């Protein structure tokens, strides 16, 4: 197995794990917010809408992380 293939597999697994962790943390915060409302049961948990500005800020942050990863490969 080549180094490129190993890097792609490790990156894919790490990305999937980070995605699952992010979704879990997001849903956990939504559930905690719903529990703060009196009488809210499991079926009452509905994620609130996410604004365009929040998505843009998140996208810019992700691009910043990707740029840092690219810089790691270039060396100093």
Secondary structure, DSSP 8 states (H G I E B T S, - for coil): --HHHHHHHHHHHHHHHHHHHHHHHHHHHHHHHHHHSTT--GGG-------HHHHHHHHHHHHHHHHHHHHHHH--
